[in-house]
Amino acid sequence: MGKIYYLMGKSASGKDTIYRELLKKCPRLRRVVLYTTRPMRDGECEGREYYFANPKTLEAFEKQGKIIEMRTYQTVCGPWSYATVDDGRICLEEADYLAIGTLESYEKLREYYGEDVVKPLYVTVDDGVRLERALAREKTQKKPNYAELCRRFLADEEDFAQEKLERLGIQSSFVNETLDKCVDEILSAIQNG
Ligand SMILES: Nc1ncnc2c1ncn2[C@@H]1O[C@H](COP(=O)(O)OP(=O)(O)OP(=O)(O)O)[C@@H](O)[C@H]1O
Protein backbone atom coordinates (compact mmCIF):
# COMPACT_ATOMS: atom_id res chain seq x y z
CA MET A 1 0.00 0.00 0.00
CA GLY A 2 1.37 3.42 -0.95
CA LYS A 3 1.67 6.42 1.33
CA ILE A 4 0.66 10.05 1.06
CA TYR A 5 3.40 12.33 2.40
CA TYR A 6 1.76 15.52 3.58
CA LEU A 7 3.84 18.73 3.69
CA MET A 8 2.63 21.33 6.16
CA GLY A 9 4.00 24.44 7.76
CA LYS A 10 3.35 28.08 8.53
CA SER A 11 3.37 30.69 5.78
CA ALA A 12 6.76 31.14 4.08
CA SER A 13 8.23 28.14 5.88
CA GLY A 14 9.30 26.84 2.46
CA LYS A 15 6.64 24.24 1.60
CA ASP A 16 6.41 25.06 -2.12
CA THR A 17 10.18 25.24 -2.49
CA ILE A 18 10.66 21.92 -0.70
CA TYR A 19 7.80 20.31 -2.65
CA ARG A 20 9.48 21.18 -5.97
CA GLU A 21 12.87 19.89 -4.78
CA LEU A 22 11.37 16.64 -3.49
CA LEU A 23 9.63 15.97 -6.80
CA LYS A 24 12.90 16.63 -8.65
CA LYS A 25 14.96 14.38 -6.39
CA CYS A 26 12.35 11.67 -6.01
CA PRO A 27 10.47 11.46 -9.33
CA ARG A 28 8.64 8.29 -8.30
CA LEU A 29 6.44 10.43 -6.02
CA ARG A 30 3.13 11.41 -7.60
CA ARG A 31 1.39 14.67 -6.80
CA VAL A 32 -2.00 15.05 -5.17
CA VAL A 33 -3.56 17.84 -7.21
CA LEU A 34 -6.40 19.78 -5.56
CA TYR A 35 -9.54 21.12 -7.18
CA THR A 36 -10.29 24.82 -6.99
CA THR A 37 -13.13 27.07 -8.06
CA ARG A 38 -10.85 30.09 -8.33
CA PRO A 39 -10.10 31.24 -11.88
CA MET A 40 -6.90 30.05 -13.54
CA ARG A 41 -4.03 32.57 -13.30
CA ASP A 42 -1.65 33.43 -16.13
CA GLY A 43 0.96 30.73 -16.48
CA GLU A 44 -1.11 28.06 -14.72
CA CYS A 45 -2.10 24.83 -16.46
CA GLU A 46 -5.11 22.57 -15.96
CA GLY A 47 -4.04 19.66 -13.77
CA ARG A 48 -0.62 21.06 -12.88
CA GLU A 49 -1.29 23.61 -10.09
CA TYR A 50 -4.96 22.61 -9.70
CA TYR A 51 -7.93 21.13 -11.50
CA PHE A 52 -10.04 24.18 -12.24
CA ALA A 53 -13.68 23.36 -11.64
CA ASN A 54 -16.96 25.18 -11.23
CA PRO A 55 -18.89 24.95 -7.95
CA LYS A 56 -21.40 22.55 -9.55
CA THR A 57 -18.66 20.00 -10.22
CA LEU A 58 -17.60 20.12 -6.57
CA GLU A 59 -21.26 19.83 -5.49
CA ALA A 60 -21.58 16.71 -7.64
CA PHE A 61 -18.46 15.21 -6.01
CA GLU A 62 -19.91 16.07 -2.61
CA LYS A 63 -23.17 14.24 -3.36
CA GLN A 64 -21.13 11.19 -4.35
CA GLY A 65 -19.20 11.36 -1.03
CA LYS A 66 -15.94 11.94 -2.86
CA ILE A 67 -14.84 15.17 -1.17
CA ILE A 68 -12.11 14.26 1.32
CA GLU A 69 -11.68 17.84 2.53
CA MET A 70 -12.80 21.24 1.32
CA ARG A 71 -12.18 24.81 2.46
CA THR A 72 -13.83 27.95 1.17
CA TYR A 73 -12.23 31.37 1.52
CA GLN A 74 -14.25 34.58 1.22
CA THR A 75 -12.10 36.68 -1.09
CA VAL A 76 -12.64 40.09 -2.63
CA CYS A 77 -13.56 38.19 -5.81
CA GLY A 78 -16.18 36.04 -4.05
CA PRO A 79 -15.92 32.60 -2.42
CA TRP A 80 -13.13 30.34 -3.66
CA SER A 81 -13.10 26.68 -2.68
CA TYR A 82 -10.18 24.27 -2.58
CA ALA A 83 -10.84 20.56 -2.28
CA THR A 84 -9.06 17.23 -2.16
CA VAL A 85 -11.25 14.81 -4.08
CA ASP A 86 -11.20 11.04 -4.29
CA ASP A 87 -11.67 11.18 -8.05
CA GLY A 88 -9.93 7.90 -8.82
CA ARG A 89 -6.60 9.54 -9.59
CA ILE A 90 -5.08 8.70 -6.22
CA CYS A 91 -4.11 5.09 -6.65
CA LEU A 92 -2.26 3.87 -3.56
CA GLU A 93 -1.77 0.39 -5.01
CA GLU A 94 0.52 1.92 -7.60
CA ALA A 95 2.55 4.67 -5.97
CA ASP A 96 3.42 6.99 -3.11
CA TYR A 97 2.10 10.56 -3.23
CA LEU A 98 3.23 13.99 -2.13
CA ALA A 99 0.79 16.73 -1.10
CA ILE A 100 0.81 20.16 0.51
CA GLY A 101 -1.92 21.29 2.85
CA THR A 102 -3.01 22.73 6.14
CA LEU A 103 -3.16 21.02 9.51
CA GLU A 104 -6.95 20.73 9.11
CA SER A 105 -6.73 19.17 5.67
CA TYR A 106 -4.08 16.76 6.95
CA GLU A 107 -6.47 15.66 9.69
CA LYS A 108 -9.27 15.04 7.17
CA LEU A 109 -7.00 13.07 4.86
CA ARG A 110 -5.79 11.01 7.78
CA GLU A 111 -9.38 10.24 8.78
CA TYR A 112 -10.17 9.20 5.22
CA TYR A 113 -7.12 7.08 4.37
CA GLY A 114 -5.85 6.17 7.86
CA GLU A 115 -2.73 6.93 9.86
CA ASP A 116 -0.70 4.20 8.18
CA VAL A 117 -1.16 5.89 4.81
CA VAL A 118 -0.99 9.63 5.51
CA LYS A 119 2.40 10.68 6.87
CA PRO A 120 2.98 14.25 8.12
CA LEU A 121 6.04 16.26 7.06
CA TYR A 122 5.94 19.36 9.25
CA VAL A 123 8.36 22.10 8.14
CA THR A 124 9.48 24.84 10.54
CA VAL A 125 11.81 27.85 10.51
CA ASP A 126 12.64 30.38 13.18
CA ASP A 127 9.84 33.01 13.14
CA GLY A 128 12.20 35.94 12.54
CA VAL A 129 13.81 34.24 9.54
CA ARG A 130 10.41 33.23 8.22
CA LEU A 131 9.12 36.78 8.44
CA GLU A 132 12.22 38.05 6.61
CA ARG A 133 11.70 35.47 3.86
CA ALA A 134 8.00 36.32 3.60
CA LEU A 135 8.84 40.01 3.32
CA ALA A 136 11.56 39.44 0.71
CA ARG A 137 9.15 37.30 -1.33
CA GLU A 138 6.36 39.89 -1.02
CA LYS A 139 8.65 42.68 -2.20
CA THR A 140 9.14 40.86 -5.50
CA GLN A 141 5.39 40.93 -6.22
CA LYS A 142 3.94 43.49 -8.63
CA LYS A 143 1.49 44.59 -5.95
CA PRO A 144 2.92 43.62 -2.56
CA ASN A 145 0.22 43.02 0.02
CA TYR A 146 1.92 43.54 3.37
CA ALA A 147 -1.35 43.57 5.31
CA GLU A 148 -2.15 40.06 4.04
CA LEU A 149 1.38 38.94 4.89
CA CYS A 150 0.90 40.14 8.48
CA ARG A 151 -2.58 38.62 8.71
CA ARG A 152 -1.26 35.22 7.67
CA PHE A 153 1.76 35.48 9.96
CA LEU A 154 -0.53 36.07 12.95
CA ALA A 155 -3.10 33.46 11.86
CA ASP A 156 -0.31 30.86 11.75
CA GLU A 157 -0.03 31.01 15.54
CA GLU A 158 -3.56 29.72 15.93
CA ASP A 159 -3.51 27.39 12.90
CA PHE A 160 -0.38 25.59 14.14
CA ALA A 161 -0.94 25.94 17.88
CA GLN A 162 1.08 23.48 19.96
CA GLU A 163 -2.03 21.73 21.32
CA LYS A 164 -3.29 21.07 17.78
CA LEU A 165 0.08 19.61 16.74
CA GLU A 166 0.11 17.44 19.86
CA ARG A 167 -3.45 16.24 19.32
CA LEU A 168 -2.46 15.08 15.84
CA GLY A 169 0.68 13.39 17.13
CA ILE A 170 3.09 15.71 15.32
CA GLN A 171 6.06 15.75 17.66
CA SER A 172 8.92 16.61 15.36
CA SER A 173 9.61 18.93 12.47
CA PHE A 174 12.01 19.38 9.58
CA VAL A 175 13.87 22.63 10.09
CA ASN A 176 14.26 24.57 6.84
CA GLU A 177 17.32 26.65 7.66
CA THR A 178 19.35 25.24 4.79
CA LEU A 179 17.23 24.02 1.93
CA ASP A 180 19.42 21.10 0.79
CA LYS A 181 19.83 19.75 4.30
CA CYS A 182 16.10 19.97 4.97
CA VAL A 183 15.21 18.27 1.67
CA ASP A 184 17.74 15.49 2.32
CA GLU A 185 16.32 14.89 5.80
CA ILE A 186 12.81 14.64 4.38
CA LEU A 187 14.01 12.31 1.62
CA SER A 188 15.54 9.94 4.14
CA ALA A 189 12.32 9.99 6.18
CA ILE A 190 10.40 9.09 2.99
CA GLN A 191 12.87 6.36 2.09
CA ASN A 192 12.56 4.85 5.55
CA GLY A 193 8.78 4.74 5.10
N1 LIG B 1 16.13 27.23 3.06
C1 LIG B 1 15.81 28.42 2.53
N2 LIG B 1 16.71 29.42 2.56
C2 LIG B 1 16.42 30.65 2.07
N3 LIG B 1 15.24 30.98 1.49
C3 LIG B 1 14.30 30.01 1.43
C4 LIG B 1 14.53 28.69 1.94
N4 LIG B 1 13.41 27.96 1.72
C5 LIG B 1 12.53 28.77 1.10
N5 LIG B 1 13.06 30.00 0.92
C6 LIG B 1 12.41 31.19 0.34
O1 LIG B 1 11.41 31.59 1.29
C7 LIG B 1 10.25 32.07 0.62
C8 LIG B 1 9.06 31.24 1.09
O2 LIG B 1 9.17 29.92 0.57
P1 LIG B 1 7.90 29.17 -0.06
O3 LIG B 1 7.17 30.08 -0.98
O4 LIG B 1 8.40 27.88 -0.59
O5 LIG B 1 7.09 28.95 1.28
P2 LIG B 1 5.60 28.37 1.52
O6 LIG B 1 5.67 27.68 2.83
O7 LIG B 1 5.16 27.57 0.35
O8 LIG B 1 4.81 29.71 1.66
P3 LIG B 1 3.23 30.03 1.65
O9 LIG B 1 2.52 29.01 2.48
O10 LIG B 1 3.21 31.38 2.28
O11 LIG B 1 2.80 30.04 0.22
C9 LIG B 1 10.52 31.93 -0.87
O12 LIG B 1 10.95 33.18 -1.36
C10 LIG B 1 11.66 30.91 -0.95
O13 LIG B 1 12.47 31.10 -2.09
The ligand as a Gaussian input file, in Angstrom:
#p B3LYP/6-31G(d) Opt

LIG

0 1
 N       16.127000      27.230000       3.058000
 C       15.808000      28.415000       2.530000
 N       16.714000      29.417000       2.560000
 C       16.416000      30.646000       2.068000
 N       15.243000      30.977000       1.486000
 C       14.299000      30.010000       1.425000
 C       14.526000      28.689000       1.936000
 N       13.411000      27.956000       1.722000
 C       12.530000      28.769000       1.104000
 N       13.062000      29.998000       0.921000
 C       12.409000      31.188000       0.343000
 O       11.408000      31.587000       1.291000
 C       10.253000      32.070000       0.620000
 C        9.061000      31.242000       1.090000
 O        9.174000      29.921000       0.568000
 P        7.899000      29.174000      -0.061000
 O        7.170000      30.084000      -0.978000
 O        8.400000      27.878000      -0.587000
 O        7.086000      28.954000       1.278000
 P        5.604000      28.374000       1.517000
 O        5.665000      27.681000       2.826000
 O        5.160000      27.573000       0.346000
 O        4.807000      29.711000       1.662000
 P        3.228000      30.033000       1.646000
 O        2.524000      29.013000       2.478000
 O        3.207000      31.382000       2.279000
 O        2.803000      30.043000       0.219000
 C       10.521000      31.932000      -0.870000
 O       10.950000      33.183000      -1.364000
 C       11.656000      30.911000      -0.952000
 O       12.471000      31.096000      -2.088000

